[in-house]
Amino acid sequence: MSESKVGLKRRVYRNAEEMPEVARSESGSEWNRTGSWSTVIPIHQNKTAPCQRDCPVGVDIPVYLDLIKHKKYQKAYKIVKETNPIPAITGRVCYHPCEDGCNRKVLDQPLAIHSLERFIGDWGLENTPVKKIKTEPQKGKIAIVGSGPAGLSCAYHMIRKGYPVTIFEKESQAGGMLRMGIPEYRLPEKILDKELKSILDLGIELKLNCQVGKDVAWEEIKKYAAVFLATGAYRSRKMNVPGENLEQVKPALEFLINVNLGEKFDFTGQKVLVLGRGNTAIDAARAALRCGAEVSILSRSGMEEMIATQEEISLATEEGVQIVELVDIEAFEWIDAEQVRVNCVRLQREVNKSGQIKYAVVKDSEFSLTGNLVLVAKGQDSDLQSLPQELEKSASLVKADRFGRTSDEKFYAGGDLALATKTVAYALGSGRKAALAIEAYLNKMNSVAREESILVTRETDLNLAYFVKAPREKEIHLDSQTRRLGFKEVNAGMESEAILREVARCFSCATCNSCDNCYIFCPDLAVYKENHQYKIRTEYCKGCGICVQECPRDAIELVAKVGEEV
C-alpha cells in the first residue's frame, strides 16, 4: 500500500510557536506499521460445523439454514439437493444425528434441523420443476440393483454426472425399505411417491418386477460399465429359542411390509407382544396398536439403552404401548390356535470396569406372558446367496470399503447390504460415495478423494456472549388418541412462522456471515472489506487476536506468518 493512499505524510514542527496548545492528531496513525510486531496473522477460514460432520449424507447444513433464514428457499433447496436427493423424506424419518452434534445444546437446546430439512424438502417438491438430464451414453451405462435409499442416491448422483442409469427392482413398486418398512404415519405414501418421481423424472430408467438373477441374468448386468448393489436386508434374524416357528410367532418386518402394502389387520381385543429394542420394534408396535391391539414391547435392555430413538419411544408410550424392560426370552409355547405363551427371564444391568453395559440373568426370575401374536424384531440380514459368488462377503454383508468398492472392480455395494449401521441417512451417504468411486473408476482416476484434516468448530470455540437463549420451536403432533385411530401422519411439522424463529436460533458455526465484528473491533484498522470479503492489512495487524476473540462463530483463526514460529 503506497504512502499516498494511506496518508503517511507527517507534519514537522520547526519551533514552539508552531506547536498546538494541546495534543491533537493531525496525521493519523497509518505511519505506525505495527504489523512488524507480530509473528501471527488472522485468516478468515470457514470450517466444518459439527452438524455437518455428523450428517451421514454430508449436507452443508449451516449454508442452507442461513439461506432459509433469509427466505432464499430456492437456493437453500438447491444446496440440500447437491447431496441429499430426498430431503422431504429424511426430514421425516432420519434420526438426525446432526442434532446430537449441534453446539446450540450448550446454551439451551439443539436446533430442530430435521424440521427445517422437512420444510425445505416439502417446499422444493411443490415449487421446483424437474428437468430431464441429457445423458452421455459414451460415458458408460450404470446398473443399480435395488430402489431403496442407497440405490436411489447412487442413481441420482450418477445421472447428474451425465451417466445413463437403469434401476432393477424386484418388487412391483420402487422405494425399497422406504416403502416396505416405514409406516405411513411416519412417511406418507404421497410424499414418498413425489420424491421418487423427482428422481426418476431426471431420466432414470426403472424396471419393476425384475429380479436380477431370476428375471434377468447376472451376465447381462455385468455388461454395464459399473454395477451398484443395493438389495437391502429383508431376512429377519432367528432367535434360536424353542417354539419360534409357531404360527403365532412372526417377523416384525414381515408384518410391517404387509401393512404398508395395504393388508388390513383387525386385532381388536387381542394382545400383541413385540420382541426387540430398535426402531423396527417401535414401528411394529405402533402399527399393531393402530390395528386395535393391546401392545407390549419386551426389551432386553433398559429403556435408556434401547437402540430406538428416545423420541420414537416417547411417542409410542404416549399412544399406549407398554415397554417391559430387561427381559430375555427363553421359549415360546403353543396354548391353542389363538394364543401363545412367552417364557421369559428378568435381567439386571451391570457395568464393568471399562464402562461396558452387560446384562445378567436374575436368579429365580422366570415368568411368562400370553399373547395372540408375537412379532420378532431382532434385526435383519441380507440375502447373499442371490448375489454373484465371486464377491467377498463378511458375516451377513457384502465386503466393501467406505466408497462401496468390492472385490470386483466393476461392482459396488451400499446401504443395508454393505453397512452395519442400517439407517436411511447412512444408505443415502453410501450411494453418494459409491457414485464418486464409480466416476473415478470409469475415468481411470487413481484416487476417489484425498485425505484431509477437517477442522470442526467446538462449542468452546464460539463466543456465546453474542447469543441469547431462545426456546426450541415445537412441531405440531396429532394427539395420542387420534393417532391410535389410523395411519394419518403423526408429525405435521412446523408452521412457517415457527420455521423462521427456529432457523434464527442457528449459530452458523464455523461460517462467516458478515457480522462485521472483526472490522469494528480491530484497534489498528487492519481489517477492511473488499468485494464483500474481509481482508487483512498485514503491515498494520500486530496479531492481538481481538478479531478472533470477538468472532461469534469461529470463522477466524491466528496462524503463524511464513518463516515464523509461534
Residue, then its C-alpha position, 0 to 999 in steps of 0.5 A: m500500500s503506497e504512502s499516498k493512499v494511506g496518508l503517511k505524510r507527517r507534519v514537522y514542527r520547526n519551533a514552539e510557536e508552531m506547536p498546538e496548545v494541546a495534543r491533537s492528531e493531525s496525521g493519523s496513525e497509518w505511519n505506525r506499521t505495527g504489523s512488524w510486531s507480530t509473528v501471527i496473522p488472522i485468516h478468515q477460514n470457514k470450517t466444518a460445523p459439527c452438524q455437518r460432520d455428523c450428517p451421514v449424507g454430508v449436507d452443508i447444513p449451516v449454508y442452507l439454514d442461513l439461506i432459509k433464514h433469509k427466505k432464499y428457499q430456492k437456493a437453500y433447496k438447491i444446496v440440500k439437493e447437491t447431496n441429499p436427493i430426498p430431503a422431504i423424506t429424511g426430514r421425516v424419518c432420519y434420526h438426525p444425528c446432526e442434532d446430537g452434534c449441534n453446539r446450540k445444546v450448550l446454551d439451551q437446546p439443539l436446533a430442530i434441523h430435521s424440521l427445517e430439512r422437512f420444510i425445505g424438502d416439502w417446499g422444493l417438491e411443490n415449487t421446483p420443476v424437474k428437468k430431464i438430464k441429457t445423458e452421455p451414453q459414451k460415458g458408460k451405462i450404470a446398473i443399480v440393483g435395488s430402489g431403496p435409499a442407497g440405490l436411489s442416491c447412487a442413481y441420482h448422483m450418477i445421472r447428474k454426472g451425465y451417466p445413463v442409469t437403469i434401476f432393477e427392482k424386484e418388487s412391483q413398486a420402487g422405494g425399497m425399505l422406504r416403502m416396505g418398512i416405514p409406516e405411513y404415519r411416519l412417511p406418507e405414501k404421497i410424499l414418498d411417491k413425489e420424491l421418487k418421481s423427482i428422481l426418476d423424472l431426471g431420466i432414470e430408467l426403472k424396471l419393476n418386477c425384475q429380479v436380477g438373477k431370476d428375471v434377468a441374468w447376472e451376465e447381462i448386468k455385468k455388461y454395464a460399465a459399473v454395477f451398484l448393489a443395493t438389495g437391502a436386508y429383508r431376512s429377519r434374524k432367528m432367535n434360536v429359542p424353542g417354539e419360534n416357528l409357531e404360527q403365532v410367532k412372526p417377523a416384525l418386518e414381515f408384518l410391517i411390509n404387509v401393512n404398508l402394502g395395504e393388508k388390513f389387520d383387525f386385532t381388536g381385543q387381542k394382545v400383541l407382544v413385540l420382541g426387540r429394542g430398535n426402531t423396527a420394534i417401535d414401528a411394529a408396535r405402533a402399527a399393531l396398536r393402530c390395528g386395535a391391539e393391546v401392545s407390549i414391547l419386551s426389551r432386553s435392555g433398559m429403556e435408556e439403552m434401547i437402540a430406538t430413538q428416545e423420541e420414537i419411544s416417547l411417542a409410542t408410550e404416549e399412544g399406549v404401548q407398554i415397554v417391559e424392560l430387561v427381559d430375555i426370552e427363553a421359549f415360546e409355547w403353543i396354548d391353542a390356535e389363538q394364543v401363545r405363551v412367552n417364557c421369559v427371564r428378568l435381567q439386571r444391568e451391570v457395568n464393568k470396569s471399562g464402562q461396558i453395559k452387560y446384562a445378567v440373568v436374575k436368579d429365580s426370575e422366570f415368568s411368562l406372558t400370553g399373547n395372540l401374536v408375537l412379532v420378532a424384531k431382532g434385526q435383519d440380514s441380507d440375502l447373499q446367496s442371490l448375489p454373484q459368488e465371486l464377491e467377498k462377503s463378511a458375516s451377513l454383508v457384502k465386503a466393501d470399503r467406505f466408497g462401496r468398492t468390492s472385490d470386483e472392480k466393476f461392482y459396488a455395494g451400499g446401504d443395508l447390504a454393505l453397512a452395519t449401521k442400517t439407517v436411511a441417512y447412512a444408505l443415502g451417504s453410501g450411494r453418494k460415495a459409491a457414485l464418486a468411486i464409480e466416476a473415478y473408476l470409469n475415468k481411470m482416476n487413481s484416487v476417489a478423494r484425498e485425505e484431509s484434516i477437517l477442522v470442526t468448530r467446538e462449542t468452546d470455540l464460539n463466543l456465546a456472549y453474542f447469543v441469547k437463549a431462545p426456546r426450541e420451536k415445537e412441531i405440531h403432533l396429532d394427539s395420542q388418541t387420534r393417532r391410535l385411530g389410523f395411519k394419518e401422519v403423526n408429525a405435521g411439522m412446523e408452521s412457517e412462522a415457527i420455521l423462521r424463529e427456529v432457523a434464527r436460533c442457528f449459530s452458523c458455526a464455523t461460517c462467516n456471515s458478515c457480522d462485521n465484528c472483526y472490522i469494528f473491533c480491530p484497534d489498528l484498522a487492519v481489517y477492511k472489506e473488499n468485494h464483500q470479503y474481509k481482508i487483512r492489512t498485514e503491515y498494520c495487524k500486530g496479531c492481538g487476536i481481538c478479531v478472533q476473540e470477538c468472532p461469534r462463530d469461529a470463522i477466524e483463526l491466528v496462524a503463524k506468518v511464513g518463516e515464523e514460529v509461534 
